[in-house]
Amino acid sequence: MTLDQATQAFLSQMAASGSPPMTELSPAEARQSGAAITQMIGPGPEVAAVHDHTLTAEDGSRFGLRVIRPAAQVASVVVYFHGGGWVVGDIDGFDTLGRKLANASDSTVVLVNYRKAPEHPYPAAVDDAWRALEWVTGHLCEIAGSDVPVVVAGDSAGGNLAAVIARRARDRKAPKLAHQILIYPVTDSDLDAPQYHDPANQLMLDRASMVWFWDHYASPERRCEPDASPLRAADLSALPPATVLVAEHDVLRVEGEAYAAALEKAGVPTVLHLCEGQMHGFFSMINILPGSAVALDLVAATIRGVQSQEEAR
């Protein structure tokens, strides 16, 4: 299936803007360029409450959390790690998505503003993701009102972090996670895999972009570690049930599908969704690409299904 018309129009608009590719920008410049898309997304819906918190990492540096509580009674908590190749993106840019997801799923959504590379290279983002999860599970009654199920979720690099944190929670035998939702996750560092050279995948995210991200995030010597490339983990058994979304036209599609297959082979209940006609990054393009709303409804329905299962136990 070809790219949907809305995506084609958006790519044409971006090409006409004359903006240089991310690979020609410094990390600071790339972060500034994302502001244009944030403006296109616009503000999110009203929610019951929004609170920002600051956590301290082991080295004394700080990072933030944004707790978004829905208007309805809270039935679960979603710890969400945003995408951006571990280098760009922040919780302000994902605020609209967080608000919509909170209201659609009756969940308190916690956006994690983990520290970014190259200023804070791997494994800083992983450590922050874990610290955030510990904080959330230690403050459930405060942010949710009761001991509700906890879901980890994320897109792209955030999907990578969600997958890694789900495995760490298993290995440390706490906290208990009800589900993991991985949206076109980065699961491997093999940049010479065939999908990276497929001309159909050279869109907003291409091989050059992934090389740029990995070069800023992790040294070549550490990229094969399971906390960087979760597909390379020796044991994926006994992980929380998973929902994996992949975009049809995406250099990360194959490794996302491979991770879903590996989870299933390890005995983890796993559902894989192929989002046809979509490219990498579509999920976070609220109010820009119609496919985003469709996928968000799917994710919200998945979370409500988790809530129903937990209530039945």
C-alpha positions in Angstrom: 0.0 0.0 0.0 1.3 3.5 -0.8 1.5 6.3 1.7 -1.9 7.8 2.5 -2.7 11.1 0.9 -2.4 13.1 4.1 1.1 11.9 4.6 2.1 12.6 1.0 0.8 16.1 1.3 2.6 16.6 4.6 5.9 15.4 3.1 5.4 17.7 0.1 4.8 20.7 2.5 8.0 19.8 4.5 10.0 19.5 1.3 8.8 22.9 0.1 9.9 24.5 3.3 13.5 24.1 2.3 14.5 23.0 5.8 17.9 21.1 5.9 17.8 17.5 6.9 18.4 16.7 10.5 21.7 15.0 9.7 23.1 18.5 8.7 22.0 20.0 12.1 23.6 20.0 15.5 21.5 18.4 18.3 20.6 21.9 19.6 19.5 23.0 16.1 17.5 19.8 15.6 15.6 20.4 18.8 14.7 23.9 17.8 13.4 22.7 14.4 10.8 20.4 16.1 9.0 23.5 17.4 7.3 24.0 14.0 5.6 20.6 14.2 4.6 21.2 17.8 2.8 24.4 16.7 1.0 22.5 13.9 -0.2 20.0 16.5 -1.7 22.7 18.7 -2.9 22.5 22.3 -4.5 19.5 23.8 -7.9 19.0 25.4 -8.8 20.0 28.9 -8.0 17.4 31.6 -8.6 17.3 35.3 -5.1 18.3 36.4 -1.5 18.6 35.1 1.4 18.6 37.5 5.2 18.8 36.7 7.7 17.0 38.9 11.5 17.0 39.0 13.6 13.9 39.7 17.3 13.6 40.4 19.5 11.2 38.5 22.3 9.3 40.2 24.9 11.8 39.0 22.9 14.7 40.5 21.5 16.0 37.3 17.8 16.5 37.0 15.0 15.6 34.6 11.2 16.1 34.6 7.9 14.3 34.7 4.5 15.6 33.7 1.5 13.9 35.3 -1.7 14.3 33.3 -4.9 13.2 35.1 -8.0 12.7 33.0 -11.5 14.1 33.8 -12.9 10.6 34.4 -12.1 8.3 37.3 -8.6 6.9 36.8 -8.5 3.3 35.9 -4.8 2.9 35.1 -1.5 4.7 34.8 0.5 4.9 31.6 4.2 5.8 31.9 5.0 7.2 28.4 8.5 7.6 26.9 8.5 10.0 24.0 10.3 9.4 20.7 13.1 11.5 19.1 16.1 9.2 18.8 17.1 9.8 22.4 18.4 13.2 21.1 15.4 15.4 20.3 11.8 15.8 21.6 10.5 16.7 25.0 7.3 16.5 27.1 6.1 19.8 25.9 6.0 18.5 22.3 4.1 15.4 23.5 1.7 17.2 25.8 -1.2 17.1 23.4 -0.7 13.4 22.8 -0.6 12.8 26.5 -3.8 14.7 27.2 -5.7 12.9 24.4 -4.4 9.6 25.6 -5.4 10.3 29.2 -8.9 11.2 28.3 -9.4 8.4 25.8 -8.1 5.7 28.1 -9.2 7.0 31.5 -5.6 6.9 32.6 -3.2 9.1 34.4 -0.5 9.6 31.8 3.0 10.3 33.0 5.3 11.9 30.3 9.0 11.3 31.1 11.5 14.0 30.0 14.5 11.7 30.2 17.9 13.3 29.7 19.0 13.5 26.1 22.2 12.5 24.2 24.8 13.5 23.3 25.0 15.6 26.5 23.8 12.5 28.4 24.7 9.4 26.4 23.5 5.8 26.9 22.6 4.6 29.4 21.3 7.9 30.9 17.9 7.6 29.2 17.5 4.0 30.4 18.4 5.0 34.0 16.0 7.9 33.9 13.2 5.7 32.5 13.7 3.3 35.4 13.9 6.1 38.0 10.6 7.5 36.6 8.9 4.1 36.8 10.0 3.7 40.4 8.6 7.1 41.2 5.3 6.4 39.6 4.8 3.1 41.3 5.8 4.7 44.6 3.2 7.5 44.2 0.2 5.5 42.7 -2.3 6.6 45.2 -1.2 10.2 44.8 -1.5 10.3 41.0 -4.2 7.8 40.4 -6.3 7.7 43.6 -5.8 3.9 44.1 -3.6 0.9 43.3 -4.4 0.8 39.5 -2.6 -1.3 36.9 0.6 0.3 35.4 1.4 0.3 31.7 4.6 1.3 30.0 4.4 2.8 26.5 6.5 4.7 24.1 7.2 5.5 20.4 10.4 5.0 18.5 13.3 5.6 21.0 10.6 5.8 23.6 9.4 2.4 22.6 13.0 1.2 23.0 13.0 2.5 26.5 9.6 0.9 27.4 10.8 -2.5 26.2 14.0 -2.2 28.2 12.3 -1.1 31.3 9.7 -3.9 31.1 12.6 -6.4 31.1 14.3 -4.6 34.0 11.1 -4.8 36.0 11.0 -8.5 35.4 14.6 -9.1 36.4 14.2 -7.0 39.6 10.9 -8.7 40.3 9.1 -5.3 40.7 7.2 -3.3 40.0 4.5 -5.4 38.4 3.5 -4.1 34.9 0.2 -4.9 33.4 1.2 -4.3 29.7 3.8 -2.8 27.4 2.8 -0.8 24.3 5.6 -0.4 21.8 5.0 2.0 18.9 7.5 1.5 16.0 10.2 0.8 18.6 13.9 0.8 18.0 14.9 -2.7 18.9 18.3 -3.3 17.2 21.4 -1.3 16.2 22.1 -3.2 12.9 22.1 -0.2 10.5 23.0 -2.5 7.6 19.9 -4.6 7.7 18.1 -4.7 4.3 15.2 -2.5 5.4 17.6 0.4 6.0 18.5 0.4 2.3 14.9 0.1 0.9 14.1 3.2 -1.1 10.5 3.1 0.0 11.6 3.7 3.6 13.7 6.9 3.0 11.1 9.3 4.4 11.1 11.5 7.5 13.3 8.8 9.1 15.9 7.2 6.9 19.1 5.3 7.4 21.2 8.5 7.6 18.9 9.8 10.4 19.3 6.6 12.4 23.1 6.7 12.0 22.9 10.3 13.3 20.8 9.2 16.3 22.9 6.2 17.2 26.2 8.2 16.8 24.9 10.7 19.4 23.3 8.1 21.7 25.7 5.1 22.1 29.2 4.1 21.3 29.6 1.3 18.7 31.0 -0.9 21.5 27.9 -0.7 23.6 25.1 -0.7 21.0 24.6 -4.4 21.1 23.9 -4.5 24.8 20.3 -5.5 25.5 19.6 -2.2 27.2 20.4 -0.5 23.9 19.2 -3.2 21.5 16.4 -5.2 23.3 16.1 -7.6 20.4 19.4 -9.0 21.4 18.3 -9.9 25.0 19.0 -13.5 25.8 15.7 -14.1 27.6 12.4 -12.4 26.8 10.2 -14.8 28.8 7.8 -13.8 31.6 7.5 -10.2 30.4 4.2 -8.3 30.5 1.8 -8.8 27.6 2.7 -6.6 24.7 1.1 -4.6 21.9 3.4 -3.6 19.1 2.5 -1.1 16.4 4.6 -0.7 13.3 4.3 1.6 10.3 4.2 0.1 6.9 6.8 2.6 5.4 9.5 2.7 8.1 13.1 1.6 8.4 12.2 0.3 11.9 9.3 -1.9 10.7 11.2 -5.1 10.4 13.0 -4.9 13.7 9.6 -4.0 15.4 8.0 -7.1 13.8 11.1 -9.2 14.8 10.7 -8.1 18.4 7.0 -8.9 18.4 7.9 -12.4 17.0 10.6 -12.9 19.6 8.2 -12.0 22.4 5.7 -14.4 21.1 8.3 -17.1 20.8 9.3 -16.5 24.4 5.7 -17.1 25.5 4.7 -13.5 26.0 1.1 -12.7 24.8 1.7 -10.3 22.0 -0.5 -8.5 19.5 1.2 -6.9 16.4 -0.6 -4.2 14.4 0.6 -3.1 11.0 -0.5 0.5 10.3 -0.9 0.5 6.6 -0.1 3.6 4.6 1.8 5.2 7.5 5.4 6.3 7.9 7.6 6.5 11.0 6.6 9.3 13.4 2.9 9.4 12.4 1.6 8.4 15.9 2.7 11.7 17.5 1.4 13.9 14.7 -1.8 14.7 16.4 -4.1 17.0 14.4 -1.7 16.7 11.4 -2.1 13.1 10.1 -5.4 11.3 10.4 -3.6 8.0 11.0 -2.5 9.3 14.3 -6.1 9.5 15.6 -6.8 6.0 14.4 -3.7 4.6 16.2 -4.4 6.6 19.4 -7.9 5.1 19.5 -6.3 1.6 19.1 -3.9 2.2 21.9 -6.6 3.6 24.2 -8.8 0.6 23.4 -5.8 -1.7 24.3 -5.4 0.1 27.7 -9.1 -0.1 28.4 -8.8 -3.9 27.7 -6.0 -4.1 30.2 -8.2 -2.3 32.8 -11.1 -4.8 32.2 -8.7 -7.8 32.6 -7.3 -6.4 35.8 -10.8 -5.7 37.2 -11.9 -9.3 36.4 -9.1 -10.8 38.4 
